[in-house]
């Protein structure tokens, strides 16, 4: 089976490409390399194409004849989406329409979409299940929700089946140390703390200590990148076997506070983390925790790397391997 992985040179996409290749799929990566890395594509072929270039997309589909598309090529920074909503609607929505229209022209019917917990907005209850109201509070979340709505219309009109996987906090790295998180700039908590541990960053800022949580810092649900990628393969198989579409929340169902993550990093690395106290950030909920019951029941998905220390250990191995100022032997 030929699977097109759009955004396959990025963090999640590159892990997905490797897992698909190991599982025997013929993998083709489509990426414009604006934020991804050519060397991160370790399996299959790479077509350096921008989703805005529909002629180039047509050529890729005509050449490789994919049966399914997995889509990871979105901008993901919430704050940037507020400052530059045009950038987010153009890439996350309009470019996805280009991709879907290409699928229609080439009669490709299977689509797995990288969605987000940001579609729910401020949680009314936790853990968050699929029936929670969808009230995104920023352009990033709105752009993802719009794609989910577009997919419902494309299914009715063109027969495209889709699975939308709403991630909470993807974290960790390839256990073999070959791939990891390389955002520029980095905005995710665990790699930021690890950069403070390795000396690439002076300190980590905790934004708010007055939330209604046991230690006053925000609580988030972290899911290992390997578990996340396995869910995509299960979703692809489920969609084809059922000839149906689905929407699933993905998380471990356990939340960890910012302070708990900092303490876990100190235990794993054996290094002290310098902490700077900051003000709350607008729109940061106190708790974001997933209810993944539906994914477990329907997809047969079960997290295998749900210990916070294991997630951090794999990310630390990547940080050590790719920062030569760290002399840990990892």
TAHUTA-V920417 format. One record per pair of residues at least 4 apart in sequence whose ideal C-beta (glycine too) atoms are under 8 Angstrom apart, sorted by the first residue. I is the first residue (numbers start at 1). J is the second residue. D is the distance in whole Angstrom. If there is no record, write none. Layout:
# TAHUTA-V920417
i/j/d
I/J/D
I/J/D
This chain:
# TAHUTA-V920417
i/j/d
1/25/6
1/26/7
1/67/5
1/68/7
2/25/8
2/26/5
2/27/8
2/28/7
2/64/6
2/65/6
2/66/5
2/67/6
2/68/8
3/20/6
3/25/5
3/26/7
3/27/6
3/28/7
3/66/6
3/67/7
3/68/5
3/69/7
3/70/6
3/236/8
4/28/5
4/29/8
4/30/6
4/60/7
4/61/8
4/64/7
4/66/4
4/68/7
4/69/5
4/70/7
5/13/6
5/16/6
5/17/5
5/20/7
5/27/6
5/28/7
5/29/5
5/30/7
5/70/5
5/72/7
6/13/8
6/29/8
6/30/5
6/31/7
6/51/7
6/69/6
6/70/7
6/71/5
6/72/6
6/73/5
6/99/6
7/12/8
7/13/4
7/30/8
7/31/6
7/36/7
7/71/7
7/72/3
7/73/3
7/74/7
7/114/8
8/13/4
8/14/6
8/16/7
8/17/5
8/27/7
8/29/3
8/30/7
8/31/6
8/36/7
8/41/6
8/46/8
8/72/7
9/13/6
9/14/6
9/29/6
9/31/4
9/33/6
9/36/3
9/37/6
9/38/6
9/40/5
9/41/5
9/46/7
10/14/6
10/31/7
10/35/6
10/36/4
10/40/8
10/72/6
10/73/7
11/15/7
11/170/7
11/180/8
11/181/5
11/182/7
11/183/7
11/225/8
12/16/6
12/72/5
12/114/7
12/170/6
12/225/7
12/228/7
12/229/7
13/17/6
13/29/7
13/31/7
13/36/7
13/70/8
13/72/4
13/73/8
14/18/7
14/36/7
14/37/8
14/40/4
14/41/6
14/42/7
14/179/5
15/19/6
15/174/6
15/179/6
15/225/5
15/226/7
15/228/8
15/229/5
16/20/6
16/70/6
16/72/7
16/229/5
16/232/6
17/21/6
17/27/5
17/29/6
17/41/6
17/42/7
17/43/5
17/44/6
18/22/6
18/42/5
18/43/6
18/174/7
18/178/7
18/179/7
19/23/6
19/226/8
19/229/5
19/230/7
19/233/7
20/25/4
20/27/5
20/43/7
20/44/8
20/233/7
21/25/7
21/27/5
21/42/7
21/43/3
21/44/6
22/43/7
23/233/6
26/44/7
27/43/5
27/44/3
27/45/8
28/44/6
28/45/5
28/46/8
28/47/6
28/60/7
28/64/5
28/66/6
29/41/5
29/44/6
29/45/7
29/46/5
29/47/7
30/47/5
30/49/5
30/51/8
30/57/8
30/60/6
30/73/8
31/36/5
31/41/7
31/46/7
31/47/8
31/48/7
31/49/8
31/73/7
32/36/8
32/48/6
32/49/7
32/50/4
32/51/7
32/73/8
33/37/7
33/38/6
33/48/6
34/50/8
35/183/7
35/184/7
36/40/6
37/41/8
37/182/6
38/46/7
38/48/8
40/179/6
40/182/8
41/46/5
42/178/6
42/179/7
45/64/8
47/56/8
47/60/5
47/64/8
49/53/6
49/56/4
49/57/6
49/60/6
50/56/7
50/95/8
51/57/7
51/73/6
51/91/8
51/95/4
51/96/7
51/98/5
51/99/6
52/94/8
52/95/6
52/98/7
53/57/6
54/58/6
54/98/5
54/101/7
54/102/7
55/59/7
56/60/7
57/61/6
57/98/7
57/99/7
57/102/5
58/62/6
58/102/6
58/105/7
58/106/8
59/63/6
60/64/6
61/65/7
61/66/7
61/102/6
61/103/8
61/105/8
61/106/4
61/108/7
62/106/7
65/106/8
66/108/6
67/108/7
67/110/6
68/108/7
68/110/4
68/111/7
68/112/7
68/236/6
68/240/8
69/99/7
69/103/6
69/108/6
69/110/7
69/111/5
69/112/7
70/111/8
70/112/5
70/114/8
70/232/6
70/236/7
71/96/7
71/99/6
71/111/7
71/112/7
71/113/5
71/114/6
72/114/5
73/91/8
73/95/7
74/91/7
74/92/5
74/114/6
74/143/8
74/144/7
75/80/7
75/81/7
75/87/6
75/88/5
75/91/5
75/92/6
75/140/7
76/116/8
76/140/7
76/187/8
77/81/6
77/140/7
77/187/6
78/82/7
78/118/7
78/138/5
78/140/5
78/141/8
78/283/7
79/83/7
80/84/6
80/87/7
80/88/8
81/85/6
81/87/8
81/88/4
81/138/5
81/139/4
81/140/4
81/143/7
82/138/6
82/139/6
84/88/7
85/89/6
85/139/4
86/90/6
87/91/6
88/92/5
88/93/8
88/139/5
88/140/6
88/143/5
89/93/5
89/94/7
89/139/7
89/143/6
90/94/5
90/95/7
91/95/5
92/96/6
92/140/7
92/143/4
92/144/7
92/147/7
93/97/7
93/143/5
93/146/5
93/147/6
93/150/8
94/98/7
95/99/7
96/100/6
96/147/5
96/150/7
97/101/6
97/150/7
98/102/7
99/103/7
100/104/7
100/111/7
100/150/7
100/151/8
100/154/6
100/160/7
101/105/7
102/106/6
102/108/8
103/107/8
103/108/4
103/109/8
103/111/7
103/160/6
104/154/7
104/158/5
104/160/7
108/160/8
109/159/6
109/160/6
109/161/6
110/160/8
110/161/6
110/162/8
110/236/7
110/239/6
110/240/6
111/151/7
111/160/6
111/161/7
111/162/4
111/163/8
112/162/7
112/163/5
112/165/7
112/232/6
112/235/5
112/236/6
112/239/7
113/147/6
113/148/7
113/151/7
113/162/6
113/163/7
113/164/5
113/165/7
114/165/7
114/167/7
115/119/6
115/144/5
115/147/7
115/148/6
115/164/4
115/165/6
115/166/5
115/167/7
115/247/8
116/140/7
116/141/7
116/144/5
116/166/6
116/167/6
117/128/7
117/166/5
117/167/7
117/168/5
117/249/7
117/251/8
117/288/6
117/290/7
118/136/6
118/138/7
118/140/6
118/141/3
118/144/6
119/134/5
119/136/5
119/141/5
119/144/5
119/145/4
119/148/7
119/166/6
120/128/6
120/132/5
120/133/7
120/134/6
120/135/7
120/136/7
120/141/8
120/166/8
121/133/8
121/134/7
121/135/4
121/136/5
121/137/5
121/141/7
122/135/7
122/137/6
122/283/8
122/285/6
123/128/6
123/132/7
123/285/6
123/287/7
123/288/6
124/132/7
124/133/6
125/132/7
126/255/8
126/287/5
126/288/7
126/289/5
127/221/8
127/251/8
127/253/6
127/289/4
127/290/6
127/291/4
128/132/5
128/249/6
128/288/7
128/289/7
128/290/6
128/291/6
129/249/7
129/291/4
129/293/7
129/294/7
130/166/8
130/247/6
130/248/7
130/249/6
130/291/8
130/294/6
134/145/6
136/140/8
136/141/3
136/142/5
136/144/7
136/145/5
137/141/7
137/283/5
138/142/7
138/283/7
139/143/6
140/144/7
141/145/6
142/146/6
143/147/7
144/148/7
145/149/6
146/150/6
147/151/6
147/164/8
148/152/7
148/164/5
148/247/7
149/153/7
150/154/6
151/155/6
151/160/7
151/162/4
151/164/7
151/245/7
152/156/7
152/245/8
153/157/6
154/158/5
154/160/5
154/162/8
155/159/7
155/160/6
155/161/6
155/162/7
155/245/6
161/239/5
161/240/8
161/243/7
161/244/6
161/245/5
162/239/7
162/245/5
163/235/4
163/236/7
163/238/7
163/239/5
163/245/7
163/246/5
163/247/7
163/248/7
164/246/8
164/247/5
164/248/7
165/228/8
165/231/6
165/232/7
165/235/6
165/248/6
165/250/5
165/295/8
166/247/7
166/248/7
166/249/5
166/250/6
166/290/8
167/223/7
167/228/6
167/250/5
167/251/8
168/220/7
168/221/4
168/222/8
168/223/6
168/249/7
168/250/7
168/251/4
168/288/6
168/289/7
168/290/5
169/188/7
169/189/8
169/220/5
169/221/6
169/222/5
169/223/7
169/251/8
169/288/8
170/188/8
170/223/6
170/225/6
170/228/5
171/181/8
171/188/7
171/190/5
171/222/4
171/223/7
171/224/7
171/225/7
171/311/5
171/315/7
172/190/8
172/222/8
172/224/4
172/225/5
172/226/7
172/305/7
172/310/8
172/311/4
172/312/8
172/314/5
172/315/5
173/177/7
173/179/6
173/180/4
173/181/6
173/225/7
173/314/5
173/315/5
173/317/7
173/318/4
174/178/5
174/179/4
174/180/7
174/225/7
174/226/8
174/314/7
174/318/7
175/226/7
175/314/5
175/317/8
177/317/5
177/318/6
177/321/5
179/318/7
180/315/7
180/318/3
180/319/7
180/322/7
181/186/7
181/188/7
181/190/8
181/191/5
181/315/7
181/318/7
183/187/6
183/188/7
183/191/7
186/191/5
186/192/6
186/195/7
187/192/8
188/192/7
189/193/6
189/220/7
189/258/7
189/261/6
190/194/6
190/222/7
190/261/6
190/265/7
190/311/7
190/312/6
190/315/6
191/195/6
191/315/6
191/319/7
192/196/7
192/201/7
192/204/6
193/197/7
193/204/5
193/261/6
193/262/6
193/265/5
193/273/6
194/198/6
194/265/6
194/269/7
194/312/7
194/315/6
194/316/6
194/319/5
195/200/4
195/201/4
195/319/7
196/200/8
196/201/5
196/202/7
196/203/6
196/204/5
196/273/5
196/274/6
197/265/6
197/266/8
197/269/5
197/271/5
197/273/6
197/316/7
197/319/8
198/319/5
198/320/7
198/323/5
198/325/7
198/326/5
199/323/8
199/325/6
199/326/7
200/323/6
200/325/7
202/274/6
203/273/8
203/274/4
203/275/6
203/276/5
204/262/7
204/273/6
204/274/7
204/275/6
204/276/7
205/275/8
205/276/5
205/277/8
205/278/4
206/217/6
206/258/5
206/259/7
206/262/8
206/275/6
206/276/7
206/277/6
206/278/6
207/218/8
207/258/8
207/278/5
207/279/7
207/280/6
207/281/5
207/284/7
208/216/7
208/217/7
208/218/7
208/278/7
208/279/7
208/280/4
208/281/7
208/284/7
209/215/8
209/216/4
209/217/6
209/277/7
210/216/6
210/280/7
211/216/6
211/217/6
211/218/6
211/219/8
211/280/8
211/286/4
212/286/5
213/217/6
213/218/7
213/219/5
213/257/6
213/286/6
213/287/7
214/257/7
215/257/5
215/259/5
215/260/7
216/259/8
217/257/5
217/258/4
217/259/5
218/257/7
218/258/6
218/284/6
218/285/7
218/286/6
218/287/7
218/288/8
219/255/4
219/256/7
219/257/5
219/286/7
219/287/5
219/288/7
219/289/7
220/255/6
220/256/7
220/258/8
220/288/5
220/289/8
221/251/4
221/252/6
221/253/7
221/254/7
221/255/5
221/256/8
221/288/6
221/289/5
221/290/5
222/251/8
222/252/7
222/256/6
222/261/8
222/308/7
222/311/6
223/227/6
223/228/5
223/250/6
223/251/5
223/252/6
223/290/8
223/303/7
224/228/7
224/303/7
224/304/8
224/305/4
224/306/7
224/310/7
224/311/5
224/314/7
225/229/6
226/230/6
226/304/7
226/305/6
227/231/7
227/252/8
227/301/8
227/303/4
227/304/6
227/305/6
227/306/7
228/232/7
228/250/6
229/233/7
230/234/6
230/301/7
230/304/8
231/235/6
231/248/8
231/250/6
231/295/6
231/299/7
231/301/5
232/236/6
233/237/7
234/238/6
234/299/4
234/300/6
234/301/5
235/239/6
235/246/7
235/248/7
235/299/6
236/240/7
237/241/6
238/242/6
238/244/8
238/246/7
238/298/6
238/299/5
239/243/8
239/244/7
239/245/7
239/246/7
246/298/7
248/292/7
248/294/6
248/295/4
248/298/7
248/299/7
249/290/5
249/291/6
249/292/6
249/294/7
249/295/7
250/290/6
250/292/6
250/295/6
250/301/8
251/289/7
251/290/3
251/291/8
251/292/6
252/290/7
252/292/8
252/303/5
252/306/5
253/289/7
253/290/6
253/291/7
253/292/6
254/289/7
254/306/7
255/287/6
255/288/7
255/289/4
256/260/4
256/261/5
256/264/7
256/308/5
257/261/7
258/262/7
259/263/6
260/264/6
260/308/7
261/265/6
261/308/7
261/312/8
262/266/7
262/273/5
262/275/7
263/267/7
264/268/6
264/308/5
264/309/6
264/312/6
265/269/6
265/271/8
265/273/6
265/312/6
265/316/8
266/270/8
266/271/6
266/272/6
266/273/6
267/309/7
268/309/6
268/312/5
268/313/5
268/316/6
269/316/6
280/284/6
292/296/6
292/301/7
293/297/6
294/298/6
295/299/5
295/301/5
296/300/7
296/301/6
296/302/6
305/310/5
305/311/6
305/314/8
306/310/8
307/311/7
308/312/6
309/313/6
310/314/7
311/315/7
312/316/6
313/317/7
314/318/7
315/319/6
316/320/6
316/330/7
317/321/6
317/330/5
318/322/6
319/323/6
319/326/7
320/326/5
320/328/5
320/330/4
321/330/7
326/330/8
